[in-house]
Amino acid sequence: MAILVDIMLEVQPKYLLLNAPESNKITSLPGFSDLNAVKKNNVYILEPFYARASDRTLEFLRALREIYTTNNISGRYGIKL
């Protein structure tokens, strides 16, 4: 997991989308708070129901569209940190 944060620190994504079960593991890693996405409050934790490939993929894409176009997320898709 620490390698993941190192890669994210190098890439500095504008947005960060996390799967709910993994979010506590990632957000507690050293360096996580140094990410631009975290500093700009652009971290989203998606409900597993929408974040896995399935017949709900279209709903997942709608959640992504909402995040990218409104910089927010409806409660039905997940929460914004």
Secondary structure, 3 states (H helix, E strand, C coil): CHHHHHHHHHHCCCCEEEEHHHHHHHHCCCCHHHCHHHHCCCEEEECHHHHCCCCCHHHHHHHHHHHHHHCCCCCCCEEEC
